[in-house]
Every structure is written in structure tokens, then in C-alpha cells.
Amino acid sequence: MKSLPKPLYGKHGKRAVLLLHAYSGSPNDVRMLCRFLEKSEYTVYAPLFEGHGTLDPEDILSQKAENWWKDTQKAIQFLKSEGFSQIAAFGLSMGGIFAVRALADESLIGGGFFCSPISPVENHVPENFEKYVRQVLKFAGQSDEAIEAATVGFRPMIRRQLEEIQNQATITEGKLSEIQSPIFMAQAGQDEMIDPYGVFETAKKMAEKRVTLQWYPNSKHVITVGDSRRILEKDVLDFLENLPWNEESI
């Protein structure tokens, strides 16, 4: 049986990068980006959000979205406890909402998001979560009837949780003006989960800031594993290399 996802932590150079996964995802979302940055001597930490990475979707649905913000804060504290005073943070989709909030609240050196609905957009997250439910319960060996019953039963919980995530995005959007460090925005042109053009609304609100906006016309939502991932990896590395790291910080 395949093993369940676990946090990733590779201690390499003096520069620390936090990578946050998507809603209903896991550190596997960002595994290839982790490995790529480690080869360039970055220390990389990709934690597992509470409730994720199990064979029971209810473990996610029983969480408050605010708990995932607390997980983000804990991850930053972990890196600080490891001796890193300068940290960059990025996140995929929901993870990017928390990475950008951290840029405002946690005095990070820089960071950003990949395909994150920070400004309100049309989305297809509920249908996608149902697809995730079916996959996980099938993997867990449940019957088709049990899977369908669970999927329908979860719908009110999914709706409630997505409203909470939207509230987290609203909090983050309200803090954009407080961000002092450089911010990286990546958006997939073929995003099947969120309206890709929402990224321009977010960029507009950051017009006075140091913004790098990269558009990947052929990529789908999970840009970190799609066709454009090698271009994204290089763009993230270029962004990181241009941050004002103080190599004597640890």
C-alpha cells in the first residue's frame, strides 16, 4: 500500500524557503519544487496542513480554516527555531493565501503564490473536492454506494469550509497594502479550478509594491507538477536569487 504523505524538510544552505500545499493536497504538491530548490542549496520546508494526507476526507472537513493559518505560523516558528531568521514563503492555491498573509504578518524576506484565489473569483473547488472524496474513499476500499452516500453527505460541510477559506482570502486581500517585501505571483492560463484573470485584480492592488507576475499560458491549476513546472521552478529560483539575503543571518 502506498504510504501517506508526510512533511518535507531538507536542510541545506542558509536561505530558508517555506512551501505550502493546496486545499485537499499534500506536500507532494510541491515535492518537485522542493527538490529543485534544494539542488540550489536552499533549505526547504513543506509542512502538512492539519487534517490532510489521510484516507478520510472528514479529517479535512472537521478543521477550521483558521487552523491552517496557525499551521503556517507554526511552520515559520519551526524554521526560526532551526536558526533561520530570513525566510521566504510560497504556496499553491489555498497555501498561497496563507503564504501571502504571512508576508504581511511575519516579516518575511519575500514570497508569493501559485494560482491562488486571493481576489474573489469564480471557482470549481466544490466539484473538485467531491472528486477528491471519491478517489480517496475508493483507495480506502469503500463500495460505490458508500462513496456516493458519503459524497452527498459531505456537501454542506464542503460549502461551509469553502466559505471559511474565502474569509481567509478576504483577510489576506485586506493586508496586501501592508506587505513590504517583494512578492511573486504565478498564474496558469488554463486554470480549470479558478478564474485565471483574478490574478490581475490582486496585482492591481499591489501596484505600488515590488511585484513579479508570471503567466503560464499552457498550464493547468496544479502548476507545480504540470507541463510548465520547469519554467516555474526557474522563475521562482530567479526571484529568490534577487532577494536581499543577509548570508550572515545564521
VOMARZA-965221 format. One record per residue: residue in one letter; x, y, z of N, C-alpha, C in turn. Coordinates in nm, 2 decimals. Atoms other than C-alpha are relative to their C-alpha. Example, Ala and Ser with C-alpha at 12.3 -4.5 7.8 and 13.67 -1.06 7.14 Angstrom:
! residues 2
(site A, (0.09, -0.12, 0.00), (1.23, -0.45, 0.78), (0.09, 0.12, 0.00))
(site S, (-0.09, -0.11, 0.00), (1.37, -0.11, 0.71), (-0.08, 0.11, 0.08))
//
This chain:
! residues 250
(site M, (0.08, -0.12, 0.00), (0.00, 0.00, 0.00), (0.09, 0.13, 0.00))
(site K, (-0.08, -0.13, 0.00), (0.12, 0.35, -0.08), (0.00, 0.06, 0.13))
(site S, (0.00, -0.07, -0.13), (0.24, 0.54, 0.22), (-0.07, 0.14, -0.01))
(site L, (0.07, -0.13, -0.01), (0.05, 0.85, 0.33), (0.10, 0.12, -0.01))
(site P, (-0.10, -0.12, 0.01), (0.21, 1.20, 0.26), (0.05, 0.04, 0.14))
(site K, (-0.06, -0.05, -0.12), (0.44, 1.34, 0.52), (0.07, 0.14, -0.03))
(site P, (-0.07, -0.13, 0.02), (0.60, 1.69, 0.57), (0.14, -0.03, -0.07))
(site L, (-0.13, 0.01, 0.06), (0.92, 1.75, 0.37), (0.09, 0.11, 0.06))
(site Y, (-0.10, -0.09, -0.05), (1.23, 1.91, 0.52), (0.14, -0.03, -0.04))
(site G, (-0.14, 0.02, 0.04), (1.57, 1.94, 0.36), (0.08, 0.12, 0.04))
(site K, (-0.09, -0.11, -0.06), (1.83, 2.14, 0.55), (0.12, 0.01, -0.09))
(site H, (-0.12, -0.01, 0.09), (2.09, 2.27, 0.30), (0.07, 0.13, 0.03))
(site G, (-0.07, -0.12, -0.03), (2.20, 2.63, 0.28), (-0.06, 0.09, 0.10))
(site K, (0.05, -0.10, -0.11), (2.14, 2.94, 0.50), (-0.13, 0.07, -0.04))
(site R, (0.13, -0.06, 0.05), (1.84, 3.05, 0.29), (-0.11, -0.09, 0.02))
(site A, (0.11, 0.09, -0.03), (1.51, 2.91, 0.41), (-0.12, 0.03, -0.08))
(site V, (0.12, -0.02, 0.08), (1.20, 2.86, 0.19), (-0.11, -0.09, 0.06))
(site L, (0.12, 0.07, -0.04), (0.86, 2.76, 0.32), (-0.10, -0.02, -0.12))
(site L, (0.09, 0.02, 0.11), (0.63, 2.59, 0.06), (-0.13, -0.07, 0.06))
(site L, (0.13, 0.05, -0.05), (0.26, 2.54, 0.14), (-0.09, -0.06, -0.10))
(site H, (0.07, 0.07, 0.10), (0.04, 2.29, -0.03), (-0.15, 0.05, -0.01))
(site A, (0.14, -0.05, 0.03), (-0.32, 2.33, -0.17), (-0.10, -0.07, 0.09))
(site Y, (0.12, 0.06, -0.07), (-0.66, 2.25, -0.01), (-0.02, -0.14, -0.06))
(site S, (0.02, 0.14, 0.03), (-0.71, 1.87, -0.01), (0.13, -0.06, -0.07))
(site G, (-0.12, 0.05, 0.05), (-0.35, 1.84, -0.13), (0.09, -0.05, 0.11))
(site S, (-0.10, 0.04, -0.10), (-0.03, 1.75, 0.05), (0.14, 0.05, -0.04))
(site P, (-0.14, -0.05, 0.05), (0.35, 1.83, 0.04), (0.04, -0.06, -0.13))
(site N, (-0.03, 0.06, 0.13), (0.36, 1.61, -0.27), (-0.03, 0.10, -0.11))
(site D, (0.03, -0.11, 0.10), (0.21, 1.92, -0.45), (0.12, 0.07, -0.04))
(site V, (-0.12, -0.08, 0.02), (0.54, 2.09, -0.41), (0.13, -0.07, 0.01))
(site R, (-0.12, 0.08, -0.01), (0.78, 1.80, -0.39), (0.11, 0.03, -0.10))
(site M, (-0.10, -0.02, 0.10), (0.95, 1.86, -0.72), (0.06, 0.14, 0.01))
(site L, (-0.05, -0.13, -0.02), (0.99, 2.23, -0.65), (0.10, 0.00, 0.12))
(site C, (-0.09, 0.02, -0.11), (1.14, 2.14, -0.31), (0.14, -0.06, -0.05))
(site R, (-0.13, 0.07, 0.05), (1.40, 1.91, -0.48), (0.08, 0.09, -0.08))
(site F, (-0.07, -0.09, 0.09), (1.48, 2.17, -0.74), (0.07, 0.11, 0.09))
(site L, (-0.06, -0.10, -0.09), (1.55, 2.44, -0.47), (0.11, -0.05, 0.08))
(site E, (-0.11, 0.06, -0.08), (1.75, 2.21, -0.26), (0.13, -0.02, -0.08))
(site K, (-0.12, 0.01, 0.08), (1.98, 2.15, -0.55), (0.08, 0.13, -0.01))
(site S, (-0.07, -0.13, 0.01), (2.05, 2.52, -0.55), (0.03, 0.05, 0.14))
(site E, (-0.05, -0.03, -0.13), (2.14, 2.50, -0.18), (-0.10, 0.08, 0.09))
(site Y, (0.10, -0.06, -0.09), (1.81, 2.63, -0.03), (-0.04, -0.10, 0.10))
(site T, (0.07, 0.09, -0.10), (1.67, 2.48, 0.29), (-0.15, 0.02, -0.03))
(site V, (0.14, 0.00, 0.04), (1.31, 2.39, 0.21), (-0.08, -0.08, 0.10))
(site Y, (0.09, 0.07, -0.09), (1.03, 2.30, 0.45), (-0.14, 0.01, -0.06))
(site A, (0.13, 0.01, 0.05), (0.69, 2.18, 0.32), (-0.09, -0.07, 0.10))
(site P, (0.07, 0.07, -0.11), (0.46, 2.11, 0.62), (-0.13, -0.06, -0.06))
(site L, (0.13, 0.06, 0.03), (0.13, 1.91, 0.61), (-0.11, 0.07, 0.08))
(site F, (0.11, -0.07, -0.07), (-0.18, 2.11, 0.69), (-0.08, -0.10, 0.08))
(site E, (0.08, 0.09, -0.09), (-0.39, 1.96, 0.98), (-0.12, -0.06, -0.08))
(site G, (0.11, 0.07, 0.06), (-0.64, 1.70, 0.86), (0.03, -0.05, -0.14))
(site H, (-0.04, 0.04, 0.14), (-0.47, 1.65, 0.52), (0.08, -0.13, 0.01))
(site G, (-0.09, 0.12, 0.01), (-0.29, 1.34, 0.40), (-0.05, -0.13, 0.06))
(site T, (0.06, 0.12, -0.06), (-0.53, 1.08, 0.54), (-0.09, -0.07, -0.10))
(site L, (0.10, 0.07, 0.09), (-0.78, 0.83, 0.39), (-0.14, 0.03, 0.04))
(site D, (0.14, -0.04, -0.04), (-1.08, 1.00, 0.55), (-0.02, 0.15, -0.03))
(site P, (0.02, -0.14, 0.04), (-1.19, 1.33, 0.38), (-0.06, 0.08, 0.12))
(site E, (0.06, -0.07, -0.11), (-1.38, 1.42, 0.70), (0.11, 0.06, 0.09))
(site D, (-0.11, -0.06, -0.08), (-1.04, 1.48, 0.87), (0.03, 0.14, -0.05))
(site I, (-0.01, -0.14, 0.05), (-1.01, 1.79, 0.64), (-0.12, 0.08, 0.04))
(site L, (0.12, -0.08, -0.02), (-1.37, 1.89, 0.67), (-0.03, 0.03, 0.15))
(site S, (0.02, -0.03, -0.14), (-1.36, 1.88, 1.05), (0.08, 0.12, 0.05))
(site Q, (-0.09, -0.11, -0.04), (-1.09, 2.15, 1.06), (-0.07, 0.14, -0.03))
(site K, (0.03, -0.14, 0.03), (-1.14, 2.53, 1.08), (0.11, 0.05, -0.09))
(site A, (-0.10, -0.05, 0.09), (-0.97, 2.71, 0.80), (0.11, 0.09, 0.08))
(site E, (-0.09, -0.08, -0.08), (-0.81, 2.94, 1.07), (0.11, -0.09, 0.05))
(site N, (-0.11, 0.09, -0.05), (-0.62, 2.63, 1.19), (0.11, -0.01, -0.10))
(site W, (-0.11, 0.01, 0.10), (-0.43, 2.62, 0.86), (0.09, 0.13, 0.00))
(site W, (-0.08, -0.12, -0.02), (-0.32, 2.98, 0.92), (0.09, -0.02, 0.12))
(site K, (-0.08, 0.03, -0.12), (-0.20, 2.86, 1.27), (0.11, -0.09, -0.04))
(site D, (-0.10, 0.10, 0.05), (-0.02, 2.57, 1.09), (0.12, 0.08, -0.07))
(site T, (-0.09, -0.09, 0.07), (0.15, 2.84, 0.87), (0.10, 0.07, 0.10))
(site Q, (-0.08, -0.07, -0.10), (0.27, 3.04, 1.17), (0.09, -0.10, 0.07))
(site K, (-0.08, 0.10, -0.07), (0.39, 2.72, 1.34), (0.12, -0.04, -0.09))
(site A, (-0.10, 0.04, 0.09), (0.59, 2.63, 1.03), (0.11, 0.11, -0.01))
(site I, (-0.10, -0.11, 0.00), (0.76, 2.97, 1.03), (0.08, 0.00, 0.13))
(site Q, (-0.07, 0.01, -0.13), (0.84, 2.93, 1.40), (0.10, -0.11, 0.00))
(site F, (-0.09, 0.11, 0.01), (0.99, 2.59, 1.33), (0.13, 0.04, -0.07))
(site L, (-0.12, -0.04, 0.07), (1.22, 2.74, 1.07), (0.09, 0.10, 0.09))
(site K, (-0.08, -0.10, -0.09), (1.32, 3.02, 1.32), (0.07, -0.08, 0.10))
(site S, (-0.06, 0.08, -0.11), (1.38, 2.76, 1.59), (0.12, -0.08, -0.06))
(site E, (-0.12, 0.07, 0.06), (1.62, 2.58, 1.34), (0.11, 0.10, -0.04))
(site G, (-0.11, -0.10, 0.02), (1.82, 2.91, 1.32), (-0.01, 0.09, -0.12))
(site F, (0.01, -0.08, 0.12), (1.68, 3.07, 1.01), (-0.08, 0.13, 0.03))
(site S, (0.07, -0.12, -0.03), (1.59, 3.44, 1.06), (-0.05, 0.07, -0.12))
(site Q, (0.05, -0.06, 0.13), (1.53, 3.52, 0.69), (-0.07, -0.12, -0.07))
(site I, (0.08, 0.11, 0.06), (1.25, 3.31, 0.53), (-0.08, 0.05, -0.11))
(site A, (0.09, -0.03, 0.11), (1.07, 3.32, 0.20), (-0.11, -0.10, 0.01))
(site A, (0.12, 0.10, 0.00), (0.72, 3.16, 0.17), (-0.08, 0.01, -0.12))
(site F, (0.09, 0.01, 0.12), (0.52, 3.05, -0.13), (-0.11, -0.11, 0.03))
(site G, (0.10, 0.10, -0.01), (0.20, 2.85, -0.16), (-0.07, -0.02, -0.13))
(site L, (0.09, 0.03, 0.12), (-0.01, 2.67, -0.42), (-0.14, 0.01, 0.05))
(site S, (0.15, -0.01, -0.02), (-0.38, 2.77, -0.43), (-0.02, 0.04, 0.14))
(site M, (0.02, -0.04, -0.14), (-0.50, 2.78, -0.07), (0.13, 0.03, 0.08))
(site G, (-0.13, -0.03, -0.07), (-0.14, 2.76, 0.05), (0.05, 0.13, -0.03))
(site G, (-0.05, -0.13, 0.03), (-0.07, 3.08, -0.13), (-0.07, 0.11, 0.07))
(site I, (0.07, -0.10, -0.08), (-0.34, 3.26, 0.06), (0.07, 0.02, 0.13))
(site F, (-0.07, -0.01, -0.13), (-0.16, 3.18, 0.38), (0.14, 0.05, -0.01))
(site A, (-0.14, -0.05, 0.02), (0.19, 3.25, 0.24), (0.00, 0.15, -0.02))
(site V, (0.00, -0.15, 0.02), (0.08, 3.60, 0.13), (-0.04, 0.07, 0.13))
(site R, (0.04, -0.05, -0.13), (-0.09, 3.66, 0.47), (0.13, 0.01, 0.09))
(site A, (-0.13, 0.00, -0.08), (0.25, 3.56, 0.63), (0.09, 0.11, -0.05))
(site L, (-0.09, -0.11, 0.04), (0.43, 3.82, 0.41), (-0.04, 0.13, 0.07))
(site A, (0.05, -0.12, -0.07), (0.21, 4.09, 0.58), (0.03, -0.01, 0.15))
(site D, (0.00, 0.01, -0.15), (0.22, 3.95, 0.93), (0.13, -0.05, 0.06))
(site E, (-0.11, 0.07, -0.07), (0.55, 3.77, 0.98), (0.14, 0.05, -0.04))
(site S, (-0.13, -0.07, 0.04), (0.83, 4.00, 0.83), (0.09, -0.10, -0.07))
(site L, (-0.08, 0.09, 0.08), (0.94, 3.75, 0.57), (0.08, 0.08, -0.11))
(site I, (-0.09, -0.07, 0.10), (1.21, 3.84, 0.31), (-0.07, 0.01, -0.14))
(site G, (0.08, 0.00, 0.13), (0.97, 3.77, 0.02), (-0.07, -0.13, -0.02))
(site G, (0.08, 0.12, 0.02), (0.75, 3.51, -0.13), (-0.12, 0.03, -0.09))
(site G, (0.11, -0.02, 0.09), (0.42, 3.47, -0.31), (-0.09, -0.12, -0.02))
(site F, (0.10, 0.10, 0.02), (0.16, 3.24, -0.46), (0.00, -0.05, -0.14))
(site F, (0.02, 0.06, 0.13), (0.09, 3.00, -0.74), (-0.15, -0.03, -0.01))
(site C, (0.14, 0.03, 0.03), (-0.27, 3.00, -0.87), (-0.09, 0.01, 0.12))
(site S, (0.08, -0.02, -0.13), (-0.43, 3.14, -0.55), (-0.11, 0.10, -0.02))
(site P, (0.12, -0.09, 0.02), (-0.78, 3.30, -0.54), (0.00, 0.10, 0.12))
(site I, (-0.01, -0.10, -0.11), (-0.68, 3.60, -0.32), (-0.11, 0.10, -0.02))
(site S, (0.12, -0.08, 0.03), (-0.92, 3.83, -0.50), (-0.11, -0.09, -0.04))
(site P, (0.11, 0.09, 0.02), (-1.27, 3.69, -0.53), (-0.01, -0.04, -0.15))
(site V, (0.01, 0.05, 0.14), (-1.31, 3.47, -0.85), (-0.10, -0.11, 0.00))
(site E, (0.08, 0.13, 0.02), (-1.54, 3.21, -0.99), (0.09, -0.12, 0.02))
(site N, (-0.08, 0.12, -0.02), (-1.42, 2.87, -0.89), (-0.08, -0.13, -0.02))
(site H, (0.06, 0.13, 0.01), (-1.48, 2.50, -0.93), (0.05, -0.09, 0.11))
(site V, (-0.06, 0.08, -0.11), (-1.34, 2.39, -0.59), (-0.10, -0.10, 0.05))
(site P, (0.09, 0.11, -0.06), (-1.66, 2.21, -0.46), (0.00, -0.13, -0.09))
(site E, (0.00, 0.12, 0.08), (-1.67, 1.98, -0.76), (0.13, -0.08, 0.01))
(site N, (-0.13, 0.07, -0.01), (-1.30, 1.91, -0.73), (0.01, -0.07, 0.13))
(site F, (-0.01, 0.07, -0.13), (-1.33, 1.83, -0.36), (-0.08, -0.13, 0.00))
(site E, (0.08, 0.12, 0.01), (-1.61, 1.58, -0.44), (0.08, -0.11, -0.08))
(site K, (-0.09, 0.09, 0.08), (-1.37, 1.42, -0.70), (0.10, -0.06, 0.09))
(site Y, (-0.10, 0.05, -0.09), (-1.11, 1.40, -0.43), (-0.06, -0.10, 0.10))
(site V, (0.07, 0.09, -0.09), (-1.36, 1.24, -0.19), (-0.01, -0.14, -0.06))
(site R, (0.02, 0.13, 0.06), (-1.44, 0.97, -0.44), (0.13, -0.08, -0.02))
(site Q, (-0.13, 0.06, 0.02), (-1.07, 0.90, -0.52), (0.05, -0.06, 0.13))
(site V, (-0.06, 0.05, -0.13), (-0.97, 0.87, -0.15), (-0.08, -0.11, 0.05))
(site L, (0.08, 0.11, -0.05), (-1.26, 0.65, -0.05), (0.01, -0.12, -0.08))
(site K, (-0.02, 0.11, 0.09), (-1.21, 0.43, -0.35), (0.13, -0.07, 0.04))
(site F, (-0.14, 0.04, -0.04), (-0.84, 0.40, -0.25), (-0.01, -0.07, 0.14))
(site A, (0.02, 0.06, -0.14), (-0.96, 0.32, 0.11), (-0.08, -0.13, -0.01))
(site G, (0.06, 0.12, 0.01), (-1.16, 0.03, -0.03), (-0.15, 0.00, 0.02))
(site Q, (0.15, -0.01, -0.02), (-1.52, 0.16, 0.01), (-0.08, -0.04, -0.12))
(site S, (0.09, 0.04, 0.12), (-1.81, 0.04, -0.21), (-0.05, 0.13, -0.07))
(site D, (0.05, -0.11, 0.08), (-1.95, 0.26, -0.48), (-0.12, 0.07, 0.07))
(site E, (0.11, -0.05, -0.07), (-2.27, 0.30, -0.28), (0.04, 0.09, 0.12))
(site A, (-0.05, -0.07, -0.11), (-2.09, 0.41, 0.03), (0.07, 0.13, -0.04))
(site I, (-0.08, -0.12, 0.05), (-1.87, 0.65, -0.17), (-0.10, 0.11, -0.04))
(site E, (0.10, -0.10, 0.05), (-2.18, 0.82, -0.33), (-0.07, 0.06, 0.12))
(site A, (0.07, -0.05, -0.12), (-2.36, 0.84, 0.01), (0.09, 0.10, 0.08))
(site A, (-0.10, -0.09, -0.07), (-2.05, 1.00, 0.17), (0.01, 0.13, -0.07))
(site T, (-0.02, -0.12, 0.08), (-2.00, 1.24, -0.11), (-0.12, 0.10, 0.01))
(site V, (0.12, -0.08, -0.02), (-2.36, 1.37, -0.09), (-0.01, 0.06, 0.14))
(site G, (0.00, -0.04, -0.14), (-2.34, 1.38, 0.29), (0.10, 0.11, 0.04))
(site F, (-0.10, -0.10, -0.03), (-2.03, 1.59, 0.28), (-0.03, 0.14, -0.05))
(site R, (0.02, -0.13, 0.07), (-2.17, 1.87, 0.06), (-0.02, 0.12, 0.09))
(site P, (0.01, -0.12, -0.09), (-2.29, 2.10, 0.34), (0.13, 0.04, 0.07))
(site M, (-0.13, -0.02, -0.07), (-1.96, 2.06, 0.52), (0.10, 0.07, -0.10))
(site I, (-0.09, -0.06, 0.11), (-1.77, 2.14, 0.19), (-0.03, 0.15, -0.02))
(site R, (0.05, -0.14, 0.02), (-1.98, 2.45, 0.14), (0.04, 0.09, 0.11))
(site R, (-0.04, -0.08, -0.12), (-1.92, 2.57, 0.49), (0.15, 0.03, 0.01))
(site Q, (-0.14, -0.02, -0.01), (-1.55, 2.51, 0.48), (0.05, 0.10, -0.11))
(site L, (-0.04, -0.09, 0.11), (-1.51, 2.69, 0.14), (-0.03, 0.14, 0.03))
(site E, (0.03, -0.14, -0.05), (-1.68, 2.99, 0.29), (0.11, 0.05, 0.10))
(site E, (-0.11, -0.03, -0.10), (-1.42, 2.98, 0.57), (0.13, 0.04, -0.08))
(site I, (-0.12, -0.02, 0.08), (-1.14, 2.96, 0.31), (-0.01, 0.14, -0.07))
(site Q, (0.02, -0.13, 0.06), (-1.29, 3.26, 0.13), (0.02, 0.11, 0.10))
(site N, (-0.03, -0.10, -0.11), (-1.29, 3.45, 0.46), (0.15, 0.02, 0.02))
(site Q, (-0.15, -0.01, -0.01), (-0.92, 3.37, 0.49), (0.06, 0.08, -0.11))
(site A, (-0.04, -0.08, 0.11), (-0.87, 3.51, 0.14), (-0.03, 0.14, 0.01))
(site T, (0.04, -0.14, -0.02), (-1.06, 3.82, 0.23), (0.10, 0.07, 0.10))
(site I, (-0.10, -0.05, -0.10), (-0.83, 3.87, 0.54), (0.13, 0.03, -0.07))
(site T, (-0.13, -0.02, 0.07), (-0.52, 3.83, 0.32), (-0.01, 0.11, -0.10))
(site E, (0.02, -0.11, 0.09), (-0.66, 4.06, 0.05), (0.01, 0.14, 0.07))
(site G, (0.00, -0.13, -0.08), (-0.71, 4.33, 0.32), (0.13, 0.04, 0.05))
(site K, (-0.13, -0.03, -0.05), (-0.35, 4.30, 0.42), (0.11, 0.03, -0.11))
(site L, (-0.10, -0.01, 0.11), (-0.19, 4.34, 0.07), (0.08, 0.13, 0.01))
(site S, (-0.07, -0.13, -0.01), (-0.11, 4.71, 0.14), (0.11, 0.00, 0.10))
(site E, (-0.10, 0.00, -0.11), (0.09, 4.61, 0.45), (0.13, -0.07, -0.04))
(site I, (-0.12, 0.08, 0.04), (0.34, 4.39, 0.25), (0.11, 0.09, -0.04))
(site Q, (-0.11, -0.09, 0.04), (0.68, 4.55, 0.23), (0.10, -0.08, -0.08))
(site S, (-0.10, 0.08, 0.07), (0.88, 4.26, 0.08), (-0.05, -0.03, -0.14))
(site P, (0.04, 0.04, 0.14), (0.89, 4.15, -0.29), (-0.10, -0.12, 0.00))
(site I, (0.10, 0.11, 0.01), (0.60, 3.93, -0.40), (0.00, -0.06, -0.14))
(site F, (0.00, 0.07, 0.12), (0.59, 3.67, -0.67), (-0.14, -0.06, -0.02))
(site M, (0.13, 0.05, 0.03), (0.26, 3.58, -0.84), (0.01, -0.08, -0.13))
(site A, (0.00, 0.08, 0.12), (0.22, 3.29, -1.08), (-0.14, -0.05, -0.03))
(site Q, (0.13, 0.05, 0.04), (-0.09, 3.20, -1.27), (0.00, -0.08, -0.13))
(site A, (0.01, 0.09, 0.12), (-0.18, 2.92, -1.51), (-0.11, 0.05, -0.09))
(site G, (0.10, -0.05, 0.10), (-0.36, 3.03, -1.82), (-0.12, -0.09, -0.02))
(site Q, (0.11, 0.10, 0.02), (-0.56, 2.70, -1.85), (-0.05, -0.05, 0.14))
(site D, (0.05, 0.04, -0.13), (-0.66, 2.70, -1.48), (-0.14, -0.05, 0.00))
(site E, (0.14, 0.06, 0.00), (-0.96, 2.47, -1.45), (-0.07, 0.01, 0.13))
(site M, (0.05, -0.01, -0.14), (-1.01, 2.55, -1.08), (-0.05, 0.14, 0.03))
(site I, (0.04, -0.14, -0.03), (-1.03, 2.93, -1.05), (0.02, 0.08, -0.13))
(site D, (-0.02, -0.09, 0.11), (-1.07, 3.21, -1.30), (0.14, 0.06, 0.00))
(site P, (-0.14, -0.04, 0.00), (-0.71, 3.28, -1.40), (0.01, 0.15, 0.00))
(site Y, (-0.02, -0.14, 0.01), (-0.78, 3.65, -1.46), (-0.01, 0.08, 0.13))
(site G, (0.00, -0.07, -0.13), (-0.83, 3.72, -1.09), (0.14, 0.04, 0.05))
(site V, (-0.14, -0.04, -0.04), (-0.45, 3.74, -1.06), (0.02, 0.15, -0.03))
(site F, (-0.03, -0.14, 0.03), (-0.46, 4.08, -1.23), (-0.07, 0.10, 0.09))
(site E, (0.07, -0.08, -0.11), (-0.71, 4.21, -0.97), (0.10, 0.01, 0.12))
(site T, (-0.09, 0.00, -0.11), (-0.46, 4.11, -0.70), (0.12, 0.09, -0.03))
(site A, (-0.12, -0.08, 0.04), (-0.17, 4.26, -0.89), (-0.03, 0.15, 0.00))
(site K, (0.04, -0.14, 0.00), (-0.36, 4.59, -0.93), (0.00, 0.06, 0.14))
(site K, (0.00, -0.05, -0.14), (-0.40, 4.62, -0.56), (0.15, 0.01, 0.06))
(site M, (-0.14, 0.00, -0.04), (-0.02, 4.57, -0.53), (0.09, 0.09, -0.09))
(site A, (-0.07, -0.08, 0.11), (0.07, 4.83, -0.80), (0.12, 0.08, 0.05))
(site E, (-0.11, -0.08, -0.06), (0.30, 5.03, -0.56), (0.11, -0.09, 0.06))
(site K, (-0.09, 0.10, -0.07), (0.48, 4.71, -0.44), (0.10, -0.06, -0.11))
(site R, (-0.10, 0.07, 0.08), (0.77, 4.51, -0.58), (-0.06, -0.14, -0.04))
(site V, (0.07, 0.11, 0.04), (0.57, 4.26, -0.78), (0.06, -0.07, -0.12))
(site T, (-0.04, 0.08, 0.12), (0.68, 3.98, -1.02), (-0.12, -0.08, -0.04))
(site L, (0.12, 0.08, 0.04), (0.38, 3.84, -1.21), (0.04, -0.08, -0.13))
(site Q, (-0.03, 0.09, 0.11), (0.44, 3.54, -1.43), (-0.13, -0.08, -0.04))
(site W, (0.12, 0.06, 0.06), (0.17, 3.40, -1.66), (0.05, -0.12, -0.08))
(site Y, (-0.04, 0.12, 0.06), (0.20, 3.04, -1.78), (-0.12, -0.05, -0.09))
(site P, (0.12, 0.02, 0.08), (-0.04, 3.01, -2.08), (-0.05, -0.14, -0.02))
(site N, (0.04, 0.13, 0.03), (-0.04, 2.64, -2.12), (-0.02, -0.09, 0.12))
(site S, (0.00, 0.08, -0.12), (-0.05, 2.53, -1.76), (-0.14, -0.01, 0.06))
(site K, (0.12, 0.02, -0.08), (-0.34, 2.39, -1.55), (0.03, 0.04, 0.14))
(site H, (-0.01, -0.05, -0.14), (-0.41, 2.47, -1.18), (0.12, -0.04, 0.08))
(site V, (-0.11, 0.05, -0.08), (-0.15, 2.25, -1.02), (0.13, 0.02, -0.08))
(site I, (-0.10, -0.05, 0.09), (0.12, 2.44, -1.19), (0.14, -0.06, 0.04))
(site T, (-0.13, 0.06, -0.05), (0.40, 2.28, -0.97), (0.03, -0.14, -0.05))
(site V, (-0.02, 0.13, 0.05), (0.35, 1.94, -1.13), (-0.03, -0.01, -0.15))
(site G, (0.05, 0.00, 0.14), (0.22, 2.04, -1.48), (0.12, 0.02, -0.10))
(site D, (-0.09, -0.01, 0.11), (0.39, 2.09, -1.82), (0.09, 0.12, 0.02))
(site S, (-0.08, -0.12, -0.01), (0.52, 2.44, -1.72), (0.08, 0.00, 0.13))
(site R, (-0.06, 0.00, -0.13), (0.67, 2.33, -1.39), (0.15, 0.04, -0.01))
(site R, (-0.14, -0.03, 0.01), (1.03, 2.36, -1.51), (0.02, 0.15, -0.02))
(site I, (-0.01, -0.15, 0.02), (0.97, 2.72, -1.62), (-0.03, 0.07, 0.13))
(site L, (0.04, -0.05, -0.13), (0.80, 2.79, -1.29), (0.12, -0.01, 0.10))
(site E, (-0.11, 0.02, -0.09), (1.09, 2.64, -1.10), (0.12, 0.10, -0.02))
(site K, (-0.11, -0.10, 0.03), (1.35, 2.86, -1.28), (-0.05, 0.14, 0.04))
(site D, (0.05, -0.14, -0.03), (1.13, 3.17, -1.23), (0.00, 0.02, 0.15))
(site V, (-0.01, -0.01, -0.14), (1.10, 3.10, -0.86), (0.14, 0.02, 0.05))
(site L, (-0.14, -0.01, -0.04), (1.47, 3.05, -0.83), (0.06, 0.14, -0.03))
(site D, (-0.04, -0.13, 0.04), (1.54, 3.37, -1.02), (-0.05, 0.11, 0.10))
(site F, (0.05, -0.10, -0.10), (1.31, 3.56, -0.78), (0.07, -0.01, 0.13))
(site L, (-0.07, 0.02, -0.13), (1.47, 3.41, -0.47), (0.15, 0.05, -0.01))
(site E, (-0.14, -0.04, 0.01), (1.82, 3.48, -0.60), (0.02, 0.15, 0.01))
(site N, (0.00, -0.14, 0.00), (1.73, 3.85, -0.62), (-0.05, 0.06, 0.12))
(site L, (0.04, -0.05, -0.13), (1.60, 3.88, -0.27), (0.12, 0.05, 0.08))
(site P, (-0.11, -0.06, -0.08), (1.82, 4.08, -0.02), (0.04, -0.09, 0.12))
(site W, (-0.04, 0.09, -0.10), (1.95, 3.78, 0.17), (0.12, 0.06, 0.08))
(site N, (-0.12, -0.03, -0.07), (2.20, 3.85, 0.45), (0.05, -0.13, 0.04))
(site E, (-0.06, 0.14, -0.02), (2.42, 3.54, 0.45), (0.05, -0.02, 0.14))
(site E, (-0.05, 0.02, -0.14), (2.54, 3.61, 0.80), (-0.11, -0.01, 0.10))
(site S, (0.12, 0.00, -0.09), (2.19, 3.58, 0.94), (-0.01, -0.12, 0.09))
(site I, (0.00, 0.11, -0.09), (2.25, 3.24, 1.09), (0.15, -0.05, 0.02))
//
